Amino acid sequence: MLHHHHLLLTITTLLLPAALTTANAIYPKDSPVLQLSARTYRDVIESSNHTSIVEFYAPWCGHCKSLAPAYAKAAKSLAGLAKVAAVNCDAEENKPFCGSMGVQGFPTLKIVRPGKKAGRPLVEDYQGARTAKGIVDAVVSQIPNHVKRLGDGEYRAWLEAEEGGAGGPKAILFSEKGAVSALLKAIAVDYLGVMGVAQVRSKEKEAVGQFHVEKFPTLVLLPGHGKDPVHYEGEMKKEPILAFLSQAAQPNPDPAPPKKKEQKPKSSSTPTNKSKASKAASSFSKASASHASADSQSAKASQTAETLDEASNPTESPNPIVAADEEDTPAKPVKLPTADLAPPIQSLQDGLSLQQKCLNSKAGTCILALLPATPGLSTIQAISALSDIHWKHEQAQRHLFPFYQLPHTNSQAAALRAKLGLGADVELVAINGKRAWYRHYGHHASSALSLSQADVEDWIDAIRMGDTPKLSVPAGIIADASQLPQQEPVRMETGGAGAGGSSMEEMREAFKGQLPEGVEFEMEEVGDEEYARLMAAQAGAGAGEHDEL
């Protein structure tokens, strides 16, 4: 009998470590890394306004264990700024979910950021360094920026126009820095739609004086409804700042409270969905088992990431957003409202037009997109971002410096790349001929910046506000404006149209055949006073026409 008890104890001791390994799942309960399942992913990540990074791992995976300390360190650094989570793909209940997310190796890291529609986030693979700093930098660069950067000429209008109108609560950070910090971005996310958040630089003297700011940084709360502004005196940490702002408004709950689902009649497709989920789980289980077997047989891993057996890859979904109980029907194509699409920015085809517009001693700030010989995805992203930004400002009737795309066939393009030390891919440059400075947008692999509209717009805002360091333009790029030929206006013979009471349509037809190819025009009748004002404005226009704000 004693011998029997001894044998039972031995078996229990042998089985216990394996059970603990699966239960602990690499990250302990007190880890800053959030442990998720398919269901909690939807609640905590998919429905959140915050950016997240999610690791898909298996407890037996050697590379996952190696990554765990750095990943936990990143989670600690990102606390309050973004979410750092992990999903154990070895757990049976998570296998269909991991398969649907396109997981084909361990560890797989994916950055999840809010999309335009709630509950429909954008998901992309993280391909950067497997270090705490690399992960933190990548995630911080993807935090959405809802902070409005204001100058003396803008803050009053913002006070009237932001969330809640003139009576709603607002918060302004007065700072010596130009860039918006990750902390302020995260606070703006917490208060999205509830409280307007802005940043004003110390050099904006009128705004600084208006709110009696004497030191930097200073956070000022405007409670609204006629109440006096309140200065924050605590630490620049998220928790005390949220407590301070909460006296005026409560931040958004995160995750948002679940919405009550309407009862739907059972569909005949339900068994199909369950069957597909079961199939995905089975496929992923086989791949995971194959991966585990290979991992256990290798004494030391020789790769930086572990790949599943290609013969039985888990199910890969073309759409990484997982939706529960979705009917098994093909998605309808999205119809784009063509009327709202931004027109592409102007292209400068020759070197002379580039010099006349931007590279001369009287030219103001221009944004140039230098295109590669073989345009790729990055080119499309850059032109799309610039076109959308420029169109947005035009629609709002806000003056902004001009944007141009520069094809590689432009005679000045190669010289400009060489003089500024630019690569062969698409490059974005801000250049000011009159003041002889330039600013390069560094979006390459070694940078946390991307060609997303949000990142490019932050860069342009920083230039507009004068917050970016500027480099001197090398000699030989800026031409003397007085030596350049003047841009001749298009002259059109009307043949007497208009003198004898001809209609606007007749004048339009008379002009049509005389315009250069691709040039269109609009005609508008103005009164004598408006005509005199336009002529006076034209006479006074000149070198400062495209100058920065």
C-alpha positions as CSV (number, residue, x, y, z in Angstrom):
1,M,0.0,0.0,0.0
2,L,2.8,2.4,0.8
3,H,4.5,1.4,-2.4
4,H,1.3,2.3,-4.3
5,H,1.1,5.8,-2.7
6,H,4.7,6.4,-3.6
7,L,4.1,5.4,-7.2
8,L,1.0,7.7,-7.4
9,L,3.1,10.6,-6.0
10,T,5.8,10.1,-8.6
11,I,3.3,10.2,-11.5
12,T,1.7,13.4,-10.1
13,T,5.1,15.0,-9.8
14,L,5.9,14.1,-13.4
15,L,2.7,15.5,-14.8
16,L,2.6,18.7,-12.7
17,P,5.3,20.7,-14.6
18,A,3.5,20.2,-18.0
19,A,0.2,21.3,-16.5
20,L,1.8,24.4,-15.0
21,T,3.5,25.3,-18.2
22,T,0.2,25.4,-20.1
23,A,-1.6,27.2,-17.3
24,N,1.0,29.9,-16.8
25,A,1.2,30.3,-20.6
26,I,4.5,32.2,-20.4
27,Y,3.1,35.3,-18.8
28,P,2.1,35.1,-15.1
29,K,-1.2,36.6,-13.8
30,D,0.6,39.7,-12.5
31,S,2.3,40.4,-15.8
32,P,1.5,43.8,-17.6
33,V,0.8,41.7,-20.7
34,L,-3.0,41.2,-21.1
35,Q,-4.0,37.5,-21.6
36,L,-6.7,37.3,-24.2
37,S,-9.0,34.8,-25.8
38,A,-11.1,35.2,-29.0
39,R,-14.0,36.7,-27.0
40,T,-11.9,39.1,-24.9
41,Y,-10.0,40.2,-28.0
42,R,-13.2,41.5,-29.4
43,D,-14.1,43.4,-26.2
44,V,-10.7,44.6,-25.2
45,I,-8.9,45.2,-28.5
46,E,-11.3,45.3,-31.4
47,S,-13.8,47.7,-29.8
48,S,-11.1,50.0,-28.3
49,N,-10.1,53.5,-29.4
50,H,-6.6,52.8,-28.4
51,T,-3.8,51.2,-30.4
52,S,-2.7,47.7,-29.3
53,I,-0.1,45.1,-30.1
54,V,-1.0,41.4,-29.8
55,E,1.3,38.5,-29.6
56,F,0.1,35.1,-30.8
57,Y,2.2,32.4,-29.2
58,A,2.4,28.8,-28.0
59,P,3.8,28.0,-24.5
60,W,6.2,25.3,-25.8
61,C,7.7,27.8,-28.4
62,G,11.3,28.5,-27.6
63,H,11.3,31.9,-29.4
64,C,8.2,32.9,-27.6
65,K,9.9,32.2,-24.3
66,S,12.9,34.2,-25.4
67,L,10.7,37.2,-26.4
68,A,8.6,37.2,-23.2
69,P,11.0,39.4,-21.0
70,A,11.3,42.1,-23.7
71,Y,7.6,41.9,-24.5
72,A,6.7,42.3,-20.8
73,K,9.1,45.2,-20.5
74,A,7.5,46.9,-23.5
75,A,4.1,46.4,-21.9
76,K,5.3,48.2,-18.8
77,S,6.6,51.1,-20.8
78,L,3.4,51.4,-22.8
79,A,1.1,51.2,-19.8
80,G,-1.5,54.0,-20.1
81,L,-0.5,54.7,-23.7
82,A,-1.4,51.5,-25.6
83,K,-2.4,47.9,-24.9
84,V,0.0,45.0,-25.0
85,A,-1.7,41.6,-25.1
86,A,-1.1,38.0,-25.9
87,V,-3.2,35.1,-27.1
88,N,-2.2,31.5,-26.3
89,C,-2.8,29.7,-29.6
90,D,-2.2,26.3,-28.0
91,A,-5.4,26.5,-26.1
92,E,-8.2,24.7,-27.9
93,E,-10.7,27.5,-27.6
94,N,-8.3,29.9,-29.3
95,K,-7.2,27.8,-32.2
96,P,-10.0,28.8,-34.6
97,F,-9.3,32.5,-33.7
98,C,-5.6,32.2,-34.3
99,G,-6.2,30.5,-37.6
100,S,-8.6,33.2,-38.7
101,M,-6.0,35.9,-37.9
102,G,-3.6,34.4,-40.3
103,V,-1.1,33.1,-37.7
104,Q,1.4,30.8,-39.4
105,G,4.3,30.9,-37.0
106,F,5.2,31.6,-33.4
107,P,5.5,34.2,-32.2
108,T,3.4,36.4,-34.5
109,L,3.0,40.0,-33.5
110,K,0.2,42.2,-34.9
111,I,-0.4,45.9,-34.3
112,V,-4.1,46.8,-34.1
113,R,-5.2,50.4,-34.5
114,P,-8.7,51.9,-34.6
115,G,-10.3,52.1,-38.1
116,K,-12.7,54.7,-39.4
117,K,-15.6,52.5,-38.2
118,A,-16.0,51.4,-34.6
119,G,-15.2,47.8,-34.1
120,R,-13.4,47.5,-37.5
121,P,-9.7,48.1,-36.6
122,L,-6.8,48.0,-39.0
123,V,-4.4,45.1,-38.4
124,E,-0.9,44.8,-39.7
125,D,2.0,42.5,-38.9
126,Y,4.9,43.8,-36.8
127,Q,8.1,43.1,-38.6
128,G,10.5,45.2,-36.5
129,A,13.1,44.3,-34.0
130,R,12.2,41.8,-31.3
131,T,13.3,44.2,-28.5
132,A,11.4,46.3,-26.0
133,K,12.5,49.5,-27.6
134,G,11.6,48.4,-31.1
135,I,8.2,47.3,-30.0
136,V,7.5,50.5,-28.0
137,D,8.7,52.8,-30.9
138,A,6.5,51.0,-33.4
139,V,3.4,51.1,-31.2
140,V,3.8,54.7,-30.2
141,S,4.1,55.7,-33.9
142,Q,0.7,54.2,-34.5
143,I,-1.2,56.0,-31.7
144,P,-3.8,58.1,-33.4
145,N,-3.3,61.9,-32.9
146,H,-6.5,63.7,-32.0
147,V,-4.6,66.6,-30.5
148,K,-5.1,70.0,-32.2
149,R,-2.0,72.0,-32.6
150,L,-2.8,75.7,-32.3
151,G,-1.2,79.1,-32.9
152,D,-2.1,82.6,-31.9
153,G,-4.2,82.9,-35.0
154,E,-6.2,79.7,-34.4
155,Y,-6.9,79.1,-30.8
156,R,-9.9,81.4,-30.5
157,A,-11.7,79.7,-33.3
158,W,-10.9,76.3,-31.8
159,L,-12.4,77.3,-28.5
160,E,-15.7,77.9,-30.2
161,A,-15.7,75.0,-32.6
162,E,-14.4,71.9,-30.8
163,E,-16.3,69.2,-28.9
164,G,-19.3,70.6,-27.1
165,G,-19.1,74.0,-28.8
166,A,-18.2,77.1,-26.7
167,G,-19.7,75.6,-23.6
168,G,-18.0,72.2,-23.7
169,P,-14.9,71.3,-21.7
170,K,-11.4,71.5,-23.3
171,A,-7.8,71.0,-22.2
172,I,-4.7,72.8,-23.6
173,L,-1.1,71.8,-23.0
174,F,1.3,74.7,-23.3
175,S,4.7,73.3,-24.1
176,E,8.2,74.3,-25.3
177,K,8.2,71.2,-27.6
178,G,6.6,71.1,-31.0
179,A,5.9,67.4,-31.3
180,V,2.9,66.0,-29.6
181,S,3.8,63.4,-26.9
182,A,2.5,59.9,-26.8
183,L,1.0,60.7,-23.4
184,L,-1.1,63.6,-24.7
185,K,-2.2,61.6,-27.7
186,A,-3.4,58.8,-25.3
187,I,-5.3,61.3,-23.2
188,A,-7.0,62.7,-26.3
189,V,-8.0,59.2,-27.2
190,D,-9.5,58.7,-23.7
191,Y,-11.6,61.9,-24.2
192,L,-12.4,61.5,-27.9
193,G,-15.8,63.1,-28.5
194,V,-16.0,64.2,-24.9
195,M,-13.4,66.9,-24.4
196,G,-11.3,68.8,-27.0
197,V,-7.5,68.5,-26.4
198,A,-5.0,70.9,-27.9
199,Q,-1.3,71.9,-27.7
200,V,0.1,75.4,-27.9
201,R,3.8,76.1,-28.2
202,S,5.5,78.5,-25.8
203,K,6.3,81.0,-28.6
204,E,2.6,81.7,-29.2
205,K,2.7,84.8,-27.0
206,E,-1.0,85.8,-27.3
207,A,-2.3,82.4,-26.2
208,V,0.2,82.1,-23.5
209,G,-0.7,85.5,-22.1
210,Q,-4.4,84.9,-22.5
211,F,-4.2,81.9,-20.1
212,H,-1.5,83.4,-17.8
213,V,1.0,80.6,-18.4
214,E,4.3,81.3,-16.7
215,K,6.1,77.9,-17.0
216,F,6.3,75.0,-19.4
217,P,4.8,72.5,-19.7
218,T,1.5,73.7,-18.2
219,L,-1.8,71.9,-18.6
220,V,-4.9,74.2,-18.5
221,L,-8.4,72.8,-18.1
222,L,-11.3,74.9,-19.4
223,P,-14.3,73.3,-17.6
224,G,-16.8,75.2,-19.9
225,H,-20.2,76.7,-19.1
226,G,-18.6,80.0,-18.1
227,K,-16.3,78.5,-15.5
228,D,-12.7,79.9,-15.1
229,P,-9.7,78.0,-16.5
230,V,-7.8,75.8,-14.0
231,H,-4.1,75.1,-14.1
232,Y,-2.8,71.6,-13.3
233,E,-0.1,71.5,-10.7
234,G,0.6,67.8,-10.4
235,E,2.9,65.3,-12.1
236,M,2.8,64.8,-15.8
237,K,1.6,61.3,-15.4
238,K,-1.6,59.9,-16.9
239,E,-3.5,58.8,-13.8
240,P,-3.3,62.1,-12.0
241,I,-4.0,64.0,-15.2
242,L,-7.1,62.0,-15.8
243,A,-8.2,62.6,-12.3
244,F,-7.7,66.3,-12.8
245,L,-9.6,66.4,-16.1
246,S,-12.4,64.3,-14.6
247,Q,-13.7,67.2,-12.6
248,A,-15.0,68.6,-15.9
249,A,-15.9,65.3,-17.8
250,Q,-15.4,61.6,-17.5
251,P,-13.2,59.8,-20.0
252,N,-14.7,57.2,-22.4
253,P,-15.0,53.8,-20.8
254,D,-12.5,51.3,-22.2
255,P,-13.4,48.8,-23.2
256,A,-16.8,50.3,-24.1
257,P,-19.8,48.7,-22.5
258,P,-21.2,45.9,-24.7
259,K,-24.2,46.7,-26.8
260,K,-27.3,44.6,-26.5
261,K,-27.6,42.4,-29.5
262,E,-30.9,42.0,-31.2
263,Q,-32.3,38.5,-31.4
264,K,-32.0,37.2,-34.9
265,P,-33.8,34.2,-36.3
266,K,-31.5,31.2,-36.6
267,S,-30.0,30.9,-40.1
268,S,-29.4,27.7,-41.9
269,S,-25.8,28.9,-42.3
270,T,-25.0,28.4,-38.6
271,P,-24.0,24.8,-39.0
272,T,-21.7,25.8,-41.9
273,N,-20.1,28.5,-39.7
274,K,-19.6,26.0,-36.9
275,S,-18.2,23.5,-39.4
276,K,-15.8,26.1,-40.8
277,A,-14.7,27.0,-37.3
278,S,-14.2,23.3,-36.4
279,K,-12.2,22.9,-39.6
280,A,-10.0,25.9,-38.8
281,A,-9.4,24.6,-35.4
282,S,-8.5,21.1,-36.7
283,S,-6.1,22.5,-39.3
284,F,-4.5,24.8,-36.8
285,S,-4.2,22.0,-34.3
286,K,-2.3,19.8,-36.8
287,A,0.0,22.7,-37.8
288,S,0.6,23.6,-34.1
289,A,1.3,19.9,-33.2
290,S,3.8,19.7,-36.1
291,H,5.5,22.9,-35.0
292,A,5.6,21.7,-31.4
293,S,7.2,18.4,-32.5
294,A,9.8,20.2,-34.5
295,D,10.5,22.5,-31.6
296,S,11.0,19.7,-29.2
297,Q,13.4,17.9,-31.5
298,S,15.7,20.8,-32.0
299,A,18.2,21.3,-29.2
300,K,18.7,25.0,-30.1
301,A,16.5,27.2,-32.4
302,S,18.5,28.7,-35.3
303,Q,15.9,31.1,-36.6
304,T,14.5,34.4,-35.2
305,A,10.9,33.3,-35.8
306,E,9.4,29.8,-35.8
307,T,7.4,28.7,-38.9
308,L,4.6,26.2,-39.0
309,D,4.7,23.2,-41.2
310,E,3.8,24.4,-44.7
311,A,2.0,21.2,-45.5
312,S,-0.7,22.0,-43.0
313,N,-0.9,25.7,-42.6
314,P,-3.6,27.1,-40.4
315,T,-6.5,28.8,-42.1
316,E,-5.6,32.2,-43.3
317,S,-8.4,34.8,-43.5
318,P,-8.2,37.6,-46.1
319,N,-9.8,39.9,-43.5
320,P,-8.0,39.8,-40.1
321,I,-11.0,41.2,-38.4
322,V,-12.8,38.4,-36.6
323,A,-16.6,38.7,-36.5
324,A,-18.7,36.3,-34.5
325,D,-21.7,34.5,-36.1
326,E,-21.3,36.3,-39.4
327,E,-23.4,34.8,-42.2
328,D,-21.5,32.8,-44.8
329,T,-22.1,35.2,-47.6
330,P,-19.6,37.0,-49.8
331,A,-18.9,40.6,-48.8
332,K,-20.4,43.3,-51.0
333,P,-17.9,45.5,-52.7
334,V,-17.5,49.0,-51.2
335,K,-18.7,51.7,-53.5
336,L,-16.4,54.8,-53.2
337,P,-18.1,58.2,-53.4
338,T,-16.1,59.5,-56.4
339,A,-17.2,63.0,-55.8
340,D,-15.4,63.1,-52.5
341,L,-12.1,61.6,-53.8
342,A,-9.2,64.0,-53.5
343,P,-7.7,65.1,-56.9
344,P,-4.0,64.2,-57.2
345,I,-1.5,66.9,-56.4
346,Q,0.0,68.8,-59.4
347,S,3.0,67.3,-61.2
348,L,6.0,69.4,-62.3
349,Q,7.2,67.7,-65.5
350,D,10.3,69.9,-66.3
351,G,13.1,71.5,-64.4
352,L,12.1,75.1,-65.3
353,S,8.7,74.7,-63.8
354,L,10.2,73.4,-60.6
355,Q,12.6,76.3,-60.4
356,Q,9.8,78.8,-61.1
357,K,7.5,77.3,-58.5
358,C,9.9,76.3,-55.7
359,L,13.6,76.4,-56.3
360,N,14.2,80.2,-56.6
361,S,15.3,82.9,-54.2
362,K,11.8,84.4,-53.9
363,A,9.8,81.1,-53.5
364,G,8.1,80.2,-50.3
365,T,7.6,76.7,-48.8
366,C,6.8,73.8,-51.2
367,I,6.2,70.2,-50.4
368,L,7.8,68.0,-53.0
369,A,7.2,64.3,-53.5
370,L,10.2,62.9,-55.6
371,L,8.9,59.8,-57.4
372,P,11.1,56.8,-58.2
373,A,11.7,55.4,-61.7
374,T,9.5,52.5,-60.9
375,P,6.6,53.6,-58.7
376,G,5.4,51.0,-56.1
377,L,3.0,50.8,-53.1
378,S,5.0,53.4,-51.2
379,T,4.6,55.9,-54.1
380,I,0.8,55.4,-54.1
381,Q,0.7,55.8,-50.3
382,A,2.7,59.0,-50.4
383,I,0.7,60.7,-53.2
384,S,-2.6,59.6,-51.7
385,A,-1.7,61.0,-48.3
386,L,-0.5,64.3,-49.7
387,S,-3.5,64.6,-52.1
388,D,-6.0,63.9,-49.2
389,I,-4.3,66.4,-46.9
390,H,-4.1,69.2,-49.6
391,W,-7.8,68.5,-50.6
392,K,-8.9,68.7,-46.9
393,H,-7.3,72.1,-46.5
394,E,-8.8,73.4,-49.8
395,Q,-12.2,72.2,-48.8
396,A,-11.9,74.1,-45.5
397,Q,-10.6,77.1,-47.4
398,R,-7.4,77.1,-45.3
399,H,-4.3,78.6,-46.9
400,L,-1.5,76.0,-47.2
401,F,1.7,75.9,-49.1
402,P,1.6,74.0,-52.4
403,F,2.3,70.3,-52.9
404,Y,3.9,68.9,-56.0
405,Q,4.9,65.5,-57.3
406,L,8.2,65.4,-59.1
407,P,8.6,62.5,-61.6
408,H,12.1,61.0,-62.1
409,T,12.1,62.4,-65.7
410,N,12.2,65.9,-64.4
411,S,15.6,67.3,-65.3
412,Q,16.2,68.6,-61.8
413,A,15.1,65.5,-59.9
414,A,18.3,63.5,-60.0
415,A,20.4,66.6,-59.0
416,L,18.0,67.3,-56.1
417,R,18.3,63.7,-54.8
418,A,22.1,63.9,-55.0
419,K,22.5,67.3,-53.4
420,L,20.2,66.4,-50.5
421,G,21.5,62.9,-50.1
422,L,18.1,61.2,-50.8
423,G,17.6,57.6,-51.8
424,A,16.0,56.2,-54.9
425,D,12.6,55.4,-53.4
426,V,9.8,58.0,-53.0
427,E,11.0,60.9,-50.9
428,L,9.1,63.8,-49.3
429,V,10.9,67.1,-48.9
430,A,9.8,70.5,-47.7
431,I,11.9,73.3,-49.2
432,N,11.9,77.1,-48.9
433,G,13.8,79.0,-51.6
434,K,13.6,82.4,-50.0
435,R,15.0,81.3,-46.7
436,A,17.1,78.5,-48.2
437,W,16.1,75.7,-45.8
438,Y,14.7,72.2,-46.3
439,R,13.3,69.4,-44.2
440,H,13.3,65.7,-45.2
441,Y,10.6,63.3,-44.1
442,G,12.4,60.1,-42.9
443,H,9.9,57.3,-43.4
444,H,12.3,54.4,-44.1
445,A,12.8,51.1,-42.4
446,S,15.0,52.5,-39.7
447,S,12.4,55.1,-38.8
448,A,9.1,54.8,-36.8
449,L,7.4,57.0,-39.3
450,S,5.2,55.7,-42.0
451,L,3.6,57.1,-45.2
452,S,0.2,57.0,-43.5
453,Q,-1.9,60.2,-43.8
454,A,-1.7,60.7,-40.1
455,D,2.1,60.6,-39.9
456,V,2.6,62.8,-43.0
457,E,0.0,65.3,-41.7
458,D,1.8,65.5,-38.4
459,W,5.0,66.3,-40.3
460,I,3.3,69.0,-42.4
461,D,1.6,70.5,-39.3
462,A,5.0,70.7,-37.6
463,I,6.5,72.6,-40.6
464,R,3.5,74.9,-40.7
465,M,3.9,75.7,-37.0
466,G,7.7,76.1,-37.4
467,D,8.4,73.2,-35.0
468,T,10.8,71.2,-37.0
469,P,14.6,71.6,-37.2
470,K,15.6,72.9,-40.6
471,L,18.7,72.2,-42.7
472,S,20.4,74.6,-45.0
473,V,19.9,74.0,-48.7
474,P,23.2,73.1,-50.3
475,A,24.7,75.6,-52.9
476,G,23.6,75.1,-56.5
477,I,19.9,74.2,-55.9
478,I,18.2,77.6,-55.4
479,A,18.2,79.7,-58.6
480,D,18.2,83.5,-58.7
481,A,14.6,84.5,-59.3
482,S,15.6,87.5,-61.4
483,Q,17.5,85.2,-63.8
484,L,14.5,83.0,-64.5
485,P,12.1,83.6,-67.4
486,Q,8.7,84.8,-66.3
487,Q,5.7,82.5,-66.6
488,E,3.8,83.9,-69.5
489,P,0.0,84.0,-69.0
490,V,-2.1,82.2,-71.7
491,R,-3.3,84.7,-74.2
492,M,-6.6,84.0,-76.0
493,E,-8.2,85.8,-78.9
494,T,-11.9,86.3,-78.4
495,G,-12.6,87.3,-82.0
496,G,-14.9,90.0,-80.6
497,A,-16.8,87.7,-78.4
498,G,-18.3,89.5,-75.5
499,A,-18.1,93.0,-77.1
500,G,-21.3,92.6,-78.9
501,G,-23.3,91.1,-76.1
502,S,-22.2,87.4,-76.7
503,S,-23.2,84.9,-74.0
504,M,-20.8,83.3,-71.6
505,E,-21.2,80.0,-73.4
506,E,-20.1,81.6,-76.7
507,M,-17.0,83.0,-75.0
508,R,-16.3,79.6,-73.5
509,E,-16.4,78.0,-76.9
510,A,-14.2,80.7,-78.4
511,F,-11.5,80.0,-75.7
512,K,-11.7,76.2,-75.8
513,G,-9.5,75.6,-78.9
514,Q,-6.8,78.0,-77.7
515,L,-6.1,76.4,-74.3
516,P,-3.1,74.0,-73.9
517,E,-3.9,70.3,-73.6
518,G,-5.3,69.4,-70.2
519,V,-6.0,73.0,-69.1
520,E,-9.5,73.8,-68.0
521,F,-11.1,77.0,-66.9
522,E,-14.1,78.5,-65.2
523,M,-15.7,81.9,-65.9
524,E,-17.4,84.0,-63.3
525,E,-18.9,87.4,-63.8
526,V,-17.9,90.0,-61.2
527,G,-18.9,93.6,-60.5
528,D,-16.7,96.6,-60.9
529,E,-15.7,96.8,-57.3
530,E,-14.7,93.2,-57.1
531,Y,-12.8,93.5,-60.4
532,A,-10.8,96.5,-59.0
533,R,-10.1,94.6,-55.8
534,L,-8.8,91.5,-57.7
535,M,-6.5,93.7,-59.9
536,A,-5.1,95.4,-56.8
537,A,-4.5,92.0,-55.2
538,Q,-2.7,90.7,-58.3
539,A,-0.5,93.8,-58.5
540,G,0.5,93.3,-54.8
541,A,1.1,89.5,-55.2
542,G,4.5,88.2,-56.1
543,A,7.4,86.7,-54.2
544,G,5.3,85.9,-51.0
545,E,2.5,84.2,-52.8
546,H,3.4,80.7,-51.5
547,D,5.1,81.8,-48.3
548,E,4.5,79.8,-45.2
549,L,1.9,80.8,-42.6
